[in-house]
Amino acid sequence: MRPRPSLKTRVIDGELGGYVLLAPAVLILLLLTVWPLVYSVGISFTNYRLGSTARVGFVGLGNYARMASDSIFLGALATTGELLLLAVPAQLILGYICARILQAAHDLPGARFLRTCYIVPTMMTSLAVALFWAYILDPLIGIANYVLQLFHLPAQPWFTSPGTALFTLTGVYLWQWVPFTAILLMAGLLQIPTQIYEAAAVDGARWYHRVFWIDLPLLLRVGAIAAILAVVEVIRLFDLVYGSTQGGPGTATLTNAVAIFRIGFENFDTGYAAATSLVILVITILVAQVFVRVLREGETT
């Protein structure tokens, strides 16, 4: 007579075995993601202030209504929108151009080494990139203005002028993230059969015909993914901004992430910071859904 297996053995070997083994990981994920989100939603309806000994009171939608008249938050929202309009299209266009160049050099000697070097900026932390470029573009000791003066060109204020700070920040962002987009699009280009290009060449198609009639339609899915990643990255951009300009000069580069940091960790208005962060989360999801819909349409066609 075979001995009856223990309850532990039956659980591990039975249908519940997988769930039992996954339970610790699922619990950790819930504690690290779901619980902070639920907690943020809860305190967004209160006047909770970090470090304050005053009694926490329920304010309902007061924090959300406060955003409509908060010029700092609205200004940061507008700055983030400008950064989106500047950075995302440029990232996709430059990424495509660089992907085309990398694809053309795909079979050349040393191409793998060049691709590895090309992706290095994306592998760097954003804070390191910010400090690196802040030093190069420093108006007094930076090498950028020194090189301009060697060619008898006027020195530029770069990060120190409200008129140039946002454009400079966009350039630094593109320097870091265009390589990632290029590698992503190059992977899509390599999946396009060469017979399509050969047939287009026989029909007398020019380079712009290949771009608009072959590359763009067949790169729609990969491009939508690259756009979603770029939008999310720009909206949550913090360390690159804080390490280079801290939102200045004035509020010229004050993005939502930096504004929320100031509200929560400099003004200690934690309840209001939670409310603003949740609004930005909803905006991010809504904007990303536009590209998700494009991605789904591309899958059905």
C-alpha positions, -999 to 999 in steps of 0.1 A, spaced: 0 0 0 15 33 -11 18 60 16 -6 89 13 13 121 2 14 149 27 -7 180 23 25 200 14 34 175 -13 -2 176 -27 -2 214 -28 32 217 -45 26 189 -70 -11 198 -77 -29 226 -95 -21 250 -67 17 245 -69 23 272 -95 2 297 -76 20 289 -43 54 294 -60 43 327 -76 26 341 -45 58 357 -29 66 375 -62 30 386 -67 29 399 -31 61 419 -35 48 434 -68 15 444 -50 34 460 -22 57 479 -46 31 490 -71 -6 487 -61 -2 497 -25 17 530 -33 -9 538 -59 -38 532 -35 -20 552 -8 -14 581 -32 -51 581 -42 -61 582 -5 -38 611 6 -47 631 -25 -81 637 -9 -65 651 23 -44 681 34 -16 658 46 18 676 48 50 656 52 65 661 87 36 681 100 21 673 134 -13 688 125 -42 665 122 -48 652 87 -82 664 73 -103 653 44 -106 679 17 -124 659 -10 -116 673 -44 -100 704 -30 -65 694 -42 -78 687 -77 -97 720 -79 -67 738 -67 -48 728 -99 -71 750 -120 -57 781 -104 -22 770 -97 0 790 -122 31 769 -113 15 736 -121 -3 749 -152 30 765 -164 48 732 -158 21 714 -177 26 738 -206 63 734 -205 60 696 -206 36 700 -236 62 721 -254 89 696 -247 67 668 -261 61 688 -293 98 695 -296 113 662 -286 91 634 -297 88 642 -334 125 651 -336 133 618 -318 114 598 -343 127 616 -374 163 616 -362 160 580 -351 148 570 -385 176 588 -402 202 572 -379 185 538 -384 189 542 -421 226 550 -417 231 521 -394 213 498 -418 234 509 -447 266 502 -427 252 469 -414 276 447 -433 307 469 -430 337 458 -409 334 471 -374 296 478 -377 288 460 -344 314 480 -326 300 512 -340 265 503 -330 277 495 -295 294 529 -292 263 546 -306 240 532 -279 263 543 -250 244 576 -243 212 556 -237 230 533 -213 242 562 -192 220 574 -163 201 606 -170 217 624 -140 252 616 -154 241 629 -188 228 661 -172 259 668 -153 281 660 -183 263 685 -205 259 711 -178 297 712 -176 302 713 -213 276 740 -219 286 761 -189 288 797 -202 320 805 -183 341 773 -182 323 751 -207 342 739 -238 312 745 -261 315 783 -259 353 780 -262 349 762 -295 325 788 -307 349 816 -299 377 798 -318 355 802 -349 347 838 -340 311 829 -332 292 845 -302 290 826 -270 256 812 -262 238 812 -228 226 776 -233 210 766 -200 212 801 -184 187 819 -207 149 814 -207 150 817 -245 175 789 -251 172 766 -220 143 745 -232 158 740 -267 191 731 -251 174 706 -228 156 691 -258 190 687 -276 205 670 -246 175 647 -243 177 638 -280 215 631 -276 206 605 -250 175 589 -265 178 591 -303 202 561 -303 176 539 -286 150 549 -311 174 543 -340 182 508 -328 145 501 -324 137 513 -359 167 496 -374 154 463 -361 121 471 -379 139 480 -411 159 447 -411 126 428 -410 114 444 -443 121 420 -472 147 433 -497 125 421 -525 102 450 -519 130 475 -524 142 457 -555 107 458 -570 105 495 -561 138 502 -578 127 484 -610 95 506 -610 118 537 -608 109 547 -572 130 574 -558 143 576 -522 112 596 -510 89 570 -526 107 543 -506 104 563 -474 66 571 -477 54 540 -495 75 513 -480 93 523 -448 66 543 -430 37 519 -436 58 488 -426 74 506 -396 40 517 -382 40 492 -354 76 498 -344 72 535 -347 41 535 -325 60 516 -298 89 541 -301 65 570 -298 48 555 -267 82 551 -250 92 586 -260 60 602 -247 62 584 -214 99 592 -210 94 630 -217 64 632 -194 82 616 -165 115 634 -172 130 645 -139 167 637 -134 179 651 -167 160 684 -159 169 686 -123 206 677 -128 210 704 -155 187 733 -148 166 724 -117 137 738 -137 153 771 -143 161 798 -152 130 809 -135 104 783 -147 117 780 -183 124 743 -180 101 735 -150 85 702 -161 57 683 -143 81 659 -126 102 687 -112 71 707 -101 57 677 -83 91 672 -66 91 708 -54 55 705 -41 61 673 -23 97 675 -11 104 712 -8 70 726 2 61 693 19 25 696 6 22 659 2 -16 656 -4 -14 682 -32 17 665 -47 -2 632 -48 -31 647 -66 -9 664 -92 10 631 -98 -22 612 -103 -35 638 -128 -2 635 -147 -6 597 -146 -40 599 -162 -27 624 -189 1 600 -197 -23 570 -201 -46 591 -223 -18 603 -246 -3 568 -248 -37 554 -257 -36 574 -290 -5 556 -301 -18 522 -288 -48 527 -311 -25 534 -340 -6 503 -331 -38 482 -331 -49 496 -364 -16 487 -378 -20 452 -367 -54 448 -383 -43 462 -417 
